[in-house]
Amino acid sequence: MSLSTLDGTLHRGCGGRYALQQEAVTMRLSGMAAEVTREFFRCEKCGHEQRTIEQRDAAEKAATEQIRAAHDLLAPKAIRQLRESLGLTVAQWAELIYGTPKGIVEGWEKGKYLQNREADAMIRSLADRATLESRAAKAGVTLPVVEGAQPAVAAGEVGAVEAAGAGSGSGSEPASA
């Protein structure tokens, strides 16, 4: 049932017509909430309400974007770029994040699922080589040897994570602290 099919259509139960309405709803995703406006159809005669799949999906997408911005969560593209810059498969990445199911990790990378703050912090922490090596040892994951690997980015540098894999071509090693 699409958005255009219900507006003005006849409600068979009472003979009234459906009209497009809006409502404020609080959507909860991954333990976080956002208030968004969702459209729906209401019969002008009896008040019967219908919500389409498209309307639900649009509200969920708006909530996801709002939550991601409010909590500064990594975007799907940044998650995938970080994993790829480290030379890891989805299965290896999933194991490093405390055995998260592979399908969930793929969902984060495709924007199908929203990672919670704890998972986001874990993902960011893996940008640090020492943390990555420690997690790999605990999870039993063999890290690939990446020639010309770029220095690990600080866990809080979202822009650097998004740029990971772009390559600076310098090949220089960071100075020891």
N, C-alpha and C positions, 0 to 999 in steps of 0.2 A: 504494500500500500504506500504510494508516494504522496508527497506533500500536495501536489496539484490535484490529486484525485478526490480528496475529501472536502476541500473548501467549496461551500455552496451545495454540496450534495445532500440528497434527501436521507433523513434518518427514518428507516423503515418502521421502527417501533412506534413513533408518534406522528410522523409526517412533517416534522420540523426540518430545518436546514442547519448543516454544520457550518460554523464560522471559526476562523483562525483566532486563537487566543494566546496569551503569554502568561507564564507563571514563574516566580522566583523559587528555585529549588536548591537545596544544599546537597551536593554530590560528594561522596566519600570514596577516595581512591587511595590504595596503599597506605591506609592509616592517616591520611590527610584529607582536608575538606575544602571545598570551594563553593561559593554561592554563585549560581549562574541563572540566566533567563532561558527557559525552555518553552518552545512553542507546542501547542496542542490544539485539537479541534473540539468544540463544544456545540451541542445541539442548542439552538436558540430557543426552542420550545420546551424541551424537557430537561436540559442540562446534562445529558449523557456526554461523556468525554471519551475521546479516542486519541492515542498517541502513536505516531508511526515510528518505525525503526529508524528512519532518517532523522526524525526529531530527537530521539534518544541518543543516537550517535553524535549529532551535532552538539548536544548539551555535554556529553561526555568529553568530546574533543575540547570544547571551551574550558571545561573544568581541568582537564589535563594540562592545557597551556597555562592556565592561571596558577595552578599548583606548582608546575615546573618553574615558573617565573618567581613566585613568592618564596620558594625554598631553594632557589638557585641550583636546581638539579641539572645534571648533564643532559644534553639533547641526545636523541638516538644516534645521530651521525657522529657525535663526539665519542660516544661509547664504542661504536664500531671502529672509528679511527684509532682510538687508543689501543684496542685489542690488536688491530692489524699492525700498528706501529711496533708492537712488541713481538710480532710474529706468531701469535697464538691462535689456535683454532677455537671455535665456539665451545667445543667440549672441554678443552684445557681451561679456558676462561671461566667456564661454569664451575669447574672443580676448584679453582683459585678463590672463588667467591662462596666459600663454604659449601660446595656441592650443590649449588643452585641448579635446578633442572635446566637442561640445555634449551628446551622450548621457551622457558622464561627469559633466558639471556637473549635468544633470538627475538623474542617479543620486545625486549628493551631496545634492541638495535633497530627494529623496524617501527618503533613507536606504537606497537600494539598494546604494550603494558607500560606502566609507570613504575619505576623503581622507587622504593621508599628511601628516606633519608639515610638509613643505616647502610643499605646496599649502595647508594650513591657514594657515601664516604668510603666504603670498601673499594669501589671501582677507582675512585680518585687516588686512594692510597697506593694502588698498584702501579701508578706512574713513577713512584719512587723505587729505584732498582733494589735497594736493600729490603724494602718491604715485599717487593715482588719475589725476590729470591727466598725470603723467609716463608712466605705463604706457599711457594712452590714446593719447598722442602717438606712442609707440614702436610700438604695435599698430595704429595707424591707425583707432582707434575714436572716433567723434564722440560726446562726452558730451551727454546731454540737459540743457537748462536746467531746473532744478527750482526753481520759485518757492517761497519760504519754506523753503528747504532747511535742515535742521538742521545744526549744526556737526558736523564729522567727529569720530568717537570715536577714542580712542586704540586702537592695534592690540591691546592686551592686555585691553581691557574687554569681556569676553564678555557681561555683563549689559546693558551699554549697546547692544551690537550686537543683542541679542534684543529690546530695547525700541525699536530704530530703527524708524521708521515709525509709532510710536504717536502721535507729535506732541505737543509741549508747548504749541504755540500761541503761544509767546513771540515767535518770529520775530526775536529779537535776534542780532546777530553776535558771535562771540567776540572778545575783546580781542586786539590784536596783541601778539606777544611782543617 
